[in-house]
């Protein structure tokens, strides 16, 4: 059960966000409902999330893997649920979706760059972070500096999302059920 009401004041900003969310995702996202209690937080969050969609230096599949791995490490069931749905809609193979939580036991499902991204997302998401110089060097060599910066920022953003949604007590909304991918978080 959510720790904050998911029935925020029906301001114009919330109603517009509600319409956009339903149109884009088929449901009003619970994180939108939660932050709608604070207009400035909501506006800042919406602007930032929209700007993230324009980042394009990192391969979209690597970005999705990084987000999913980070949400699993933190244990955010809402983020895991939504992440599965998003990755499925972007064409990620089911074998990879199922293997993310236990990627070390399913290395054959991933390419070498994907394995490095999963390891990096995990290392950035533990407390304290456990990123090694060797891993960062491999990723810089494989991806280039711009994509490495984007990867690092995407993982940091997912850490913020996952920690905030977990603190709010948000749980899955059934997004992964729509693509028949069970959440393991």
HELIX and SHEET records of a PDB file:
HELIX    1   1 UNK A   12  UNK A   25  1                                  14    
HELIX    2   2 UNK A   30  UNK A   35  1                                   6    
HELIX    3   3 UNK A   39  UNK A   52  1                                  14    
HELIX    4   4 UNK A   60  UNK A   74  1                                  15    
HELIX    5   5 UNK A   77  UNK A   89  1                                  13    
HELIX    6   6 UNK A   94  UNK A   99  1                                   6    
HELIX    7   7 UNK A  100  UNK A  109  5                                  10    
HELIX    8   8 UNK A  112  UNK A  125  1                                  14    
HELIX    9   9 UNK A  133  UNK A  143  1                                  11    
HELIX   10  10 UNK A  145  UNK A  168  1                                  24    
HELIX   11  11 UNK A  176  UNK A  179  5                                   4    
END                                                                             
